[in-house]
């Protein structure tokens, strides 16, 4: 069973809080007893920065990277003089920084090298034992390798999600092309039906006119009857073709459920509430709602991957209101390509005769209304 993003976030927080308590108690008791006053200050400041890092929201990548650098520097400096206890914040920072795919590998290598140098400087200043120096260096190297392994895993997960999103986009485009192809075929059939029926009617009416001029009324009457049968047959075939061209009344609940399932498969959290099938949407309104829900979930995965999203669908007097709320601010672009983004969402909703409003939050909220009709 897949682990939810909330659980993946809460587990490290609990471990960090536990570590904060243990390291703080160790500092307060005797770990910093023989350290120079300057290193004592560095140790406590590093501990305080660790607490700030734990409280920082997950999506804030730059802030977390900067705090991790400070933890690595401070923890490495006091590592040898505190019997490796002071390196614990540096270990946390190293794990976070080296596991971030957005951080260049050259920067990671520089940070690891800098940590090694600072451990050595701290050992020289305090005259720490060789065993403490070696254990501190070994710990830093092992943690760096573990962080790089986690980085590779996250990169693979990101690539897998991107491939899945691309596959979903390809499948949707394939379905759209198939629908257009079918419509083109029906349009050709309609053209052939009308051309055949109207052409036959013209020939029959010309024959009737000629027979009436020649005074051959009985034969003209037979021609009129044949023309009538041809017209009735052509009209029936035209009705069937037009009926096939009409927009299908598709259930919105199935479309939203499919998008929600794809969002969860990509690691997101979403809750859908309300009766999506309390009315019937036309083609333009249906497409506007479907693409809006798709864009909302895509933005939530991209900009607030650990946060929950709620979708409320409410039918009133033949109008559907869709409210999408993400529990953290989502920095959504005005356009993400292919007509998507907030601008594309608003254009589709407006073209369908609806309206849309955006509240950047927090929480990030999008409310859109589109016209529909109550089923008979």
Residue pairs with C-beta under 8 A, 6 or more apart in sequence:
2 267
4 269
5 267
5 268
5 269
5 305
5 306
5 307
6 269
6 306
6 308
8 306
9 58
9 306
13 54
16 50
16 53
16 54
16 92
17 54
19 50
19 88
19 92
20 47
20 50
20 51
20 54
23 47
23 50
23 85
23 86
23 88
23 89
24 47
26 82
26 85
27 43
27 44
27 47
27 82
27 85
27 86
31 82
31 83
31 85
31 86
32 39
32 40
32 43
32 78
32 81
32 82
32 86
34 81
34 126
35 43
35 78
35 81
35 82
35 126
36 125
36 126
39 77
39 78
39 81
39 122
39 125
39 126
42 74
42 77
42 78
43 74
43 78
43 82
43 86
45 74
46 70
46 71
46 74
46 75
46 78
46 86
46 89
46 90
47 89
49 67
49 70
49 71
49 74
49 89
50 71
50 89
50 92
50 93
52 67
53 64
53 67
53 68
53 71
53 92
53 93
53 96
56 63
56 64
56 67
57 328
58 64
58 305
58 306
59 303
59 304
59 305
59 306
59 307
59 328
61 100
61 102
64 96
64 100
65 96
65 97
65 100
65 102
65 103
67 93
68 92
68 93
68 94
68 96
68 97
69 93
69 97
69 111
70 93
71 89
71 90
71 92
71 93
71 94
72 90
72 93
72 94
72 97
72 111
72 114
72 115
73 90
73 114
73 115
73 118
74 86
74 89
74 90
75 86
75 87
75 88
75 89
75 90
75 91
75 93
76 87
76 90
76 114
76 115
76 116
76 118
76 119
76 122
76 136
76 140
77 118
77 119
77 121
77 122
78 86
78 87
78 122
79 86
79 87
79 90
79 119
79 122
79 132
79 136
79 139
79 140
80 119
80 122
80 123
80 126
80 128
80 129
80 132
80 133
80 136
81 122
81 123
81 125
81 126
81 128
81 132
83 132
84 132
84 135
84 136
84 139
87 119
87 136
87 139
87 140
90 115
90 140
91 139
91 140
91 143
94 111
94 112
94 115
94 140
94 143
94 144
94 147
95 143
95 146
95 147
95 150
96 147
97 103
97 108
97 111
97 147
98 108
98 111
98 112
98 143
98 144
98 146
98 147
98 148
98 150
98 151
99 147
99 148
99 150
99 151
99 154
100 151
100 154
101 151
101 154
101 155
101 158
108 144
108 148
112 140
112 141
112 144
115 140
115 144
116 137
116 140
116 141
119 133
119 136
119 137
119 140
120 133
120 137
122 128
123 132
123 133
123 136
157 267
161 266
161 267
161 301
164 262
164 265
164 266
165 266
165 298
168 262
183 245
186 241
186 244
186 245
187 245
189 241
190 238
190 241
190 242
190 245
193 234
193 237
193 238
193 241
194 234
194 238
196 234
197 230
197 231
197 233
197 234
197 235
197 237
197 238
198 234
200 227
200 230
200 234
201 227
201 230
201 231
201 234
204 223
204 224
204 226
204 227
204 230
205 227
207 220
207 223
208 220
208 223
208 224
208 227
211 217
211 219
211 220
211 223
212 220
247 282
247 283
247 286
249 280
250 286
251 276
251 277
252 276
252 277
252 281
252 286
252 289
252 290
252 313
252 320
253 275
253 276
253 277
255 286
255 290
255 293
256 272
256 276
256 290
256 293
256 311
256 313
257 272
259 290
259 293
259 294
259 297
260 270
260 272
260 297
260 311
262 297
263 270
263 297
263 300
263 301
263 309
264 270
266 301
267 301
267 305
268 297
268 300
268 301
268 305
268 309
269 307
269 308
269 309
270 297
270 300
270 308
270 309
270 310
270 311
271 308
271 309
271 310
271 311
272 311
272 313
273 310
273 311
273 312
273 313
274 311
274 312
274 313
274 314
274 315
275 313
275 314
275 315
276 313
278 315
278 320
279 315
279 318
279 319
279 320
279 372
279 373
279 374
279 375
280 372
280 373
280 374
280 375
281 289
281 320
281 370
281 372
282 352
282 371
282 372
282 373
284 348
284 351
284 352
284 353
285 320
285 352
285 353
285 354
285 370
285 371
285 372
287 348
287 352
288 345
288 348
288 349
288 351
288 352
288 354
288 368
288 370
289 320
289 322
289 368
289 370
291 340
291 344
291 345
291 348
292 322
292 324
292 345
292 348
292 349
292 356
292 366
292 368
293 311
293 322
293 324
294 340
295 336
295 340
295 341
295 342
295 344
295 345
296 309
296 311
296 324
296 326
296 366
297 309
298 336
298 340
299 326
299 330
299 332
299 336
300 307
300 309
300 326
300 330
303 330
303 331
303 332
304 326
304 327
304 328
304 329
304 330
304 364
307 326
307 327
307 328
308 326
308 327
309 324
309 325
309 326
309 327
310 323
310 324
310 325
311 322
311 323
311 324
312 321
312 322
312 323
312 324
312 325
313 320
313 321
313 322
314 320
314 321
314 322
314 323
315 321
315 372
318 371
318 372
318 373
318 374
319 369
319 370
319 371
319 372
320 369
320 370
320 372
321 367
321 368
321 369
322 367
322 368
322 369
322 370
323 365
323 366
323 367
324 365
324 366
324 367
325 363
325 364
325 365
326 361
326 363
326 364
326 365
327 362
327 363
328 361
328 362
328 363
328 364
329 360
329 361
329 362
329 363
329 364
330 360
330 361
330 364
332 341
332 342
332 364
333 341
333 342
334 341
334 342
334 343
335 341
335 342
335 343
335 344
338 344
339 347
339 348
342 358
342 366
345 356
345 366
345 368
346 356
349 355
349 356
349 368
349 369
349 370
350 356
352 370
352 371
353 370
353 371
354 368
354 369
354 370
354 371
355 368
355 369
356 366
356 367
356 368
356 369
357 366
357 367
357 368
358 365
358 366
359 365
359 366
359 367
